[in-house]
Amino acid sequence: MKLKLMWCGISLIGILLVISFVIKPSTSQLYVPLTAHVFPDARDQPPKNWKGPIFKLSQNYPKVLPTPEDYPWKKYNFKTQWREYMYAVLNYCYQGNTEVDWVVQKNKVRHWYHAPWLHWGRNGREFVHGMTYERPAQPGDLMPSQKSVFQNWAVGMYNAPGGYTFGQVWKDHNSPNPQMAKFPEGTVSIKLLFTQATVAEVPFLKGSQEWDANIYDIITFPTNPQVRRSIHRLRLLQIDIAVRDSRADDTTGWVFGTFTYDANAKGTTPWKRMVPVGLMWGNDPGITTRMTRSGTKLKESIINPSNIPFQHLGWSGRLAGPVDNPISSCLSCHSTAQWPVRASLVPTSNLKPDSVEWMQWFRNIKSHEPFTAGSQSLDYSLQLAAGLQNFYEWQELQSSEGGFVNQQDKNVPYSFGDSANKFRRDYPVTRSGE
């Protein structure tokens, strides 16, 4: 009799637990996909009739710090052999990945990993290639003759040393530890950026790599997560690389580089027609637009002097790619990676350009130092910053709404939910300035 009562009690508890995880929030259409993985793959599930690729998050992070490789870029001085350095990093990233269309779990050369918790929110991963929404290309961003606004989407991945760091930060999946965000020497990140821009408006995209992606049907600002997503064709526009290189420890500890696609470049595949925009290892503190217009040269950015497609570059001519915000730079944006997030990625609109306050975004911040005193440095990883911000926003919304479902409802669009507006971020991790 006692055993029977005990079994009934356990069954009742189990039923209550199931109910608590499938209850629909009363004021929000909030749905969080929980897969067999620890971390979800994408914001939306593919439709039943979908026959194309389906993104899976590479999340089997190394539990032990990997043995350093014989890194090919170490042969080159990034200040004097910047071109060789950049191509050595790019080819390292290509090895084993281009053959499998960047399904990195199938790479037979080396392991690569994705950042968790980028599925959540208005910029959340789409289900085809795991791309997240980036800053839209405004008229004139990609070419002076560009008239339309185009969406840009991107997917990034880290090599094994970087994957190890992500595993350490997210070791406790329900309580991440930002203090473990210290990327070891040899960490490499690569990000592939695709654009909705047409060849008609941006001719240098002719022959570029094309991917399908589940993106927004229309562009809104701020981004409205309730807007329907559907399959659209995108073209490879930009590739960003980042390397943790101790030879840059006197500035930031990182070397960042950007490539752009060029239809006129030599190469048998689109991947081989990516040309360097430039490379940077520091933010050239104190150099203002007035100074560069008067002839002052940047010392910590190198811009490709060759004839490449139009580039708007970053603030005062610092390195920035076609998709990036022109009031910033590659290193400037990433220097704000910290927890808690206490600064926007770019100088705010209330600041006077080139003022002391504005130039706070163009300091040489060491890899272990935060942008804002009192925060924890995330070592130049905006993917870590965005993931942490998404996780804690989800956690707050979940607790306040009284539960969540563990799979997409068949009849209700999978969305952020109207009530998400109650949890607006003071400093969203986005280049768009939202």
N, C-alpha and C positions, 0 to 999 in steps of 0.2 A: 504493500500500500504506500509506504514511504517513497519507494523507488518510482511508483507511478505518479505521485504528486510532484516529485522532483523533476520527472521528465516533462510533465505538463508545464511546470514553472519555467524550465529552460526553453520549451517551445514557445511560450508566450513572450519571453524576452526576445527570442529570435524574431518573432513576428513584429514586435515593436521596433526592433532595430531596422528591419527591412522597410517598415512604414516610414521611419524617420529619414531614410535615404531616398525615398521615392516621392515624398510629398512635394507638391508643386507650390512654390512661394505664392502667397496670396496677391502680391502687388507687382510681381515681376516675372517675365519669361526668362528665367535664368537657368541655363543648362550647362553643366560641366561634364564633359565626357571622361569616364574613367575606364581605361583599357586594361589589358593584362599587364601592361607596363606599369611601373611606378608612376611615371609622368605621362600625361596625355600627348598624343601626336599632333593634333590639329584642332582648330576651333570647331569645324563642321565635319560631319561624317559624309562620305561620298554617297550619292544617290544609288539606289539598287541597280540601276541599269548602267552604271559607270564602268567602262572597260579600260580606262587609261591607268597611268601610274597612281599609286597611293603612297603618300609619304609616311615613313615610320621613323620615329625619333631614335637616333643612335645614342643610347643611354647606359650602355654597359661600361661605365667609367672605370678606369684602372684603379685598383685599390692600393697599389704600391707605385711609387714614383718610377716611371719608366727609365730605363738606361738611356743616356743621351746617344743620339745618332751621330754619324759623321756628317754634320749639316753642311750642305754644299755652299751656302752663302757665306760661311765663315772664311772662305778663301778670298773674299773681296772686301775692300774698304768701302763702306757705303757712302763715304763722303767724296771719294775720288773715283770709285768704280760703281757708281750708283746704278747704271744700266745693267751691268753684269749681276750685281747684287739682286736687283728686282727680278730679273729673269730666272736666277737660280732659285729664288723663293717660289716664284710662280710655277716653274716646272716641277719642283718638289710637291706642290699642291696638286698639280695635274696628275702625277703618277698614280695610276690605278683608279683614278676617279673619273676622268673623261671617258674611259672605256665602258664604265657602268652607268653613265649619265648621272653621276653624282649621287647614286645610291650607295653611300659611303660604307654601309655594312658589307657590301660585296667587294670592297677594295682588297686586292690580294697582295698589295705592297706594304701598306701600313694602316693603322687604325685611325679613324676620325670620329669626332663626336659633336653632337648638337647641344645647344643650351636648352635646359628645361624651362617650362612656364612661359614660353612665348606664344602659346596657343590662345591665351586668355585676352579678352578685351577687344577694343575697336581695331587694333592693328594685328589681331591674332593670326597665327599660321593658317594658311589655306591648305586643303587636304591633298593637292596633287604633288607639289614639290616642297611643301613646308615653308613657303615664303611668307614673310611678314610685310605689312604695309609700310612704305617709306614716305619721305617727303615727295609730294607731287611735283612734277616738272612744270613750272610756270612758263607762260609765253616768253620766248627769248632765252630760256635756260639752256636749251640744247643746241639751238641755232638762232641767230638773229631773226631769221624769217619764220620761226615757229610761232604759230598763232593760237594753238589749242593748249589746254591743260591736260597733262597725261599722268596716269597713275604709275608709280614705280614700286616694285616688290623685290624682296631680297631674301636669300637664305645664306647663313653663315655656318662654319664648322671649325673646330679646333683639332690640332693633332693630339697625340697621346699625352704629352706634358700638360697641355691645356685641359684635356679631358680629365686628367687626374685632379686638377684644381677644382673643376666643377663638381666632381665626385666628393671632394672634401667639403666644399661649401654646402652641398645638398645631401650629406651623409645621413642626417636625420631629415627625412623627406617632409616632415611636418614642422620642423624647426631649423631652418637653414642657418649656417654660421658664417656671416660675412667676414669674420676675422681670419678665415682660411683662404681668403682671396689674395693669394700671393703666387703669381705665375712663375714657374721656374725658367731658367735660361733655356732657350731653344723652343719655347712655346710659339706656335704659329697659328694665326687665324686667317681664314680667307672668307670673303663674302662676295657672292655673285648677285649682281643687281640687274634686274630685267625691267624693261619699260613698255608701256602701252603705246608709245609713240610710233607713228607710221613712217614708212620709208618716204611717203609723199612729202611729209613735213620735215623729216630728218633723214636726208638721203644717205648719210654715211653709215646708216644701219643696214643698208642693203646686204643681203647674204649672211646676216647675223644668226646666231643660234636662236631657235625659237622654242618656247615652252608654252604649254597650256597651263592656266592657273585659274583658280576659283576666286575671282576678285569682285570688287564692288561694280554694280551696273552704272552708277553715276558717282561723281566726285562731290563731296560736301565738305564744308569747312565751318566749324570743326567737324571731324569725321563722325557721321551718324551711323552707329553700328546696326541700326534697324534696317538700313538699306540692303536690299537683296544682293546676294553674291551669285555669280554664275561664271561659266567657263569663257575665258577670253584668251587670245593669243598674245604673248609678250615676246620681246626681243632682248637679247643680251646687250647691255649698254656699258656696264662698268664692272670692274673687279677691284676689290680692296684687299690689301694684305697688311698684316701687322706682325711684327717679330719682336719677341723679348730678347734683346741683345745687350749684354753688359757693356759693350763698347760705347753705348749711348748713355751710360749711367751718369755722366756729368750733366746731362740735360733732363731726360725723362725716363731713360731705360728702355724705350721702345723706338722702333723704326717702322714708320707707316709708309705705304706706297699705294698708288692708284693707277689703274690701267683703264683705257677706254677702247671700245671697239672702233675699228677703222676699215671700212669697206675697201679702201685703196691699199691697205697694207698687204705685204706678201704673206702667203700662208695658205695651206691646202684645206684648213678647217677654220671655222670661226674662232676657236680657242687660240689658234696660232696667229690670228689677226688682231689680237689685243696688243695695244701699244702703250708704253708708259706715259702717264701725264706728269708724274714726278714722284719725289720721295722726300720725307722730312723726318727729323729726329729731335727737333726742338721747335718752340713756338716763337722764336726771335722776340723775346720780351722787350717792350719799350718801343718797338718800331711801329710807327703809325702810318696811316695812309698819306698824310701830308709829307712825311719823310720819304716814303718810297716814290712819291710823285716828284720829289726834289732830287731824286737820284740815289738815295740810300738803298743798298743792296741787302736782301735777306741772306743770312749766313747759315740758317738751319733748315731751309727748304731748297730743294733743287727742282726746277721746272724744266721739263724737256724742251730744248730749244728747237727741235725739229718741227717740220710742218705736219701737225696732227690736227684732227677735227677740233672745231671751236670749243674753247673751255672758258667758263666764267671765273674759275679759280676761287680762292677764299679771300678773307680779309687782307687787304694790302698786298695781294698777290701770293699769300701763303697757299700751300697745297690744299686743294679740295677737288673732289670729283664732280662730274656732271650732275649727279643727283643731290649733291651736298648743298648745304645752305651757304651762300656766298658771304655772309657776315661772320663766318666762322672759319675753321680749318679742321683737317682730319684729327690732329692731336688735341686741338682745343675742345672739340666736342667730347672726345673720349676722356679728357682730363677731369670731366665732371662726374665720372663714374664713382659713386660713393653710396654708403648707406648709414643713416637715412639720406634720401635725396633732398638736398637743400639748395639746389641751384638748377636753373634751366640749362639745356645743352648749349644755347647760344645767348649772347648778350640780350637783355630784355629791352623792349621798345621804349621804356621810359628813360633809358640811359643815352647820354650824348655820345655819338661815335668818337672814338679815340680818347675819350675822357679816362681819367684814372680808374674809374669804376668799370668802364667798358673794357679796359685793357687787363682787368683781372682774369678774363678768359684767355689771355695770351701770355700766361706765365709758364715757366718750365717747372712743372710739378713732378717730383720724383715718383717712381712707380708705387712706393709704399705710403705716399702722403695723400691725404684727402684734399679735395678742392676747397671744402669748407671746414674750418676748425670744429672739432667735436664730432665729425662724421668718421666712418671707417672707410678707408680707401678700398675700392674694388679693382685696383690695378689696371685702370684704363679699359675695363670690360663693360660696355653699355649693355651687352646681352645679360650679364649678371645683374646689372642695375634694373633693367626692364623686368627680368624674371622675378626678382625679389619684390618689386613694386606690384606686379601682377598677383603674385602669391598672397601678399598681405591684403590687397584690395579684395581679392576673392574671399579670403578668410573672413574679413570684416562683413562683407555683403552676405556671405553664407550664414553667419551667426545671427545677423540682424533680420534676415528674411525667414529664418526658421527651418532651413533644410534645403536640399537640392536633389535633383534626379541624377541617376548615374548613366543615363543614355538619352540621346536626342528623342524627343517626342515626335511621333510620326506626323502629327497634325498641326504642330505649332512650330514656326520658324525658330531655328536655334539662334539666339541673339543675346546681346548684352543685357537687355531689359531696361525699361523706362526708369526703374528705381535706381539704376546705376548712377544716375545724375546726382544722387545724394552723396556720392563718394568721389566727387571730382578731386583730382590730384592737384596739389599746389604746384608741383614741378613734374609734369609728365615727361617720361623719358622718350622724347620724340624730337626729330630735327625740324618738324614742320612749324614749330612755334605755337602749337595749340595750347 
